[in-house]
Amino acid sequence: MNTEHQLSDWRHKALQFEQQINRTVIGQHLAVRDLVTAVFARGHVLLEGQVGVGKTTLLRAMAQGLGGQYQRVEGTIDLMPSDLIYYTYLKSDGRPCVDPGPLLKQGEQLSVFFFNEINRARPQVHSLLLRVMAERSVSAFNREYSMPHVQVFADRNRVEKEETFELPAAARDRFMMEVAIDRPDDDAVLDELMFNPRYHDVETLVTGVDNTIIAYYILNELAIQIQHYVQTSPTLRRYALALWKATTHPQQYGIHFSDVDMPQLIKAGASPRGMSFLIRAAKVRAWLENRNMLLPEDMQAVFEVTMAHRIFLNPIYEYRKEQLMPDLINGILNGVAAP
């Protein structure tokens, strides 16, 4: 089977996988598409949303569908880096024992690692997670442990701010996407969530996801094939470069807000890593749409989830970020002329 036919077959499987997740966690189609895109682009994802909106259920369903192992850690102020690697306890005979922690327990079969409320964990823990995300390995007991297939998903609670530590720029930049998981606003969906018993038993709901469609251990190689398969044009490359420059100097592209000193708005724009993430995600989006050529609409579709969390405002405007960032993203997409 040649590469084109192989990728066509895998595209069909990817869409089946997406449909399964949408049947398991209803009312989150845009978020599910972003997460599926991240899976096939091999990027880590930061989730943000209120409690009880289905973030954990969504990730468990994805892990079940990928067929790999799933581990979850709760962020707490007393969590230490060593807690992710090993834990100690006393046996019934009083002798101390050391067992692998959540990062090592599943070995190379670890597919999805979910860090719940990551902003409650200390910066030392963030540092360990950075290495896992960047290198997919960790040092312990005088040796290296490899997790070649792991994908990190983290959740940041947007409601409670007590005893929290804001993620540093380096940590946020490691995440390909920041995806909002909000409460559905469709009354029919809300009615289903309230009254259909199917959505009340999470264990049964998640285990009902078919784990034979997608194999987690082929995703790395498949992602490479997708990136080579989807082509770009010189015109599109110039468009991508203009989008990148606009994240640092929006005023040069005609973007102005009446109550903002535009040259003082941006502290730091998107990084080179961030732009590579944008292109990787956009190529996967094109592949899912059954195209082998990247279009402006592909970059536009993933621009906000890949860019908004890595554009940093100066302190005088940071407190207005929730208001200014959506306007800035829309301004860039509307201000930079698409080919």
Steps between C-alpha positions, in 0.01 A plus 500: 500500500648838400514796734196676354276194534637430846430854617152485348431185700629661819296813432188285494604346832575842649151623411350183652700570814372859506139384457539260793629775727214730396250227591665456838542868593217690334487871422878546464553459125748786456707393801497138386622598153784701660599205719487254210717742301749511788507119522605466136737797521656346817460816705425545869183683602406735783129489581317781673147495629271488798467192717258227396488577126644163392874563462602178675233295324616639166864405563411156634292437188791606278743278692258207469466561126877509453541173683790614714531545873360802684633667814358794692666719762327758719688825540540598866723749677689218678562293186872446439680392179593168660128423547468467123791253482461273804320459828610333821301307756539243776412137438298302750826372650621854558762504225513806269411450133534718190261468205493686165296819496251608232766596244681165523222259591385426144843513336500549124126425483415835658289685243313780682629677811245739652619760751187634666517859635862544400505855637467362855835321466831664589746628234733205577230265376448714190872464426481121505193507279687723252761232450240229457322711239817594314693173514237238590740358754590536866801415718447277803700241693816580300348423165285654226138395456350559156133578432508533120124513448389719791285804440456743789168666569474750785206685646506847651212596727382846395271550804709451813826694530595430864824306547578494130819556301474658156670295232822663376529601137734208424244252631207651311702510179551122518128446453396489137149617586298657775143378458199636688247243620184691580154393605286426192240768428265282294188421702459159335855404598447621857179299520687186389775555756246542778247227422664234282644235738764417238693812599473437875722189507841622387671161531256327267497800266877502462550124471247502216750680277649263241874464560576315175465789252816698583824353634692746718838350413478592130409866553857633502579351159158594362547862610826518306330366187220758529749787529683387184177426312332841541676756282533879523540770237736802504198730530374312803843514661498879466154506659624291795796733544271802506280335765811437708620861476153625588513320836786735599419820306123502437495876438705446183204308355240766573385354832407774747287514815367839608617478862830317446850627421562232237886518497485432877242219487717196424779387730585194290343352190489141383822300517652300211381186681151644513494569127622148425214372717257716301617353169501143635144538626386672179641216287311244707186706456551499121551121509180452702322710236633261231749736340873474433547877463501744791251788470465826696181367659698217659730745678210723591309207654781414743646849549324588825558169680869495402580871539289665772688342793845590367442869431596689816368847578689769688405525869292816457264303274530152649200549730284555190628191320164322489353798316796598283628161382189393302493845338870473416463153348204612289685817406801302374287257299303788347794739463748267329390451140450136409616383156 
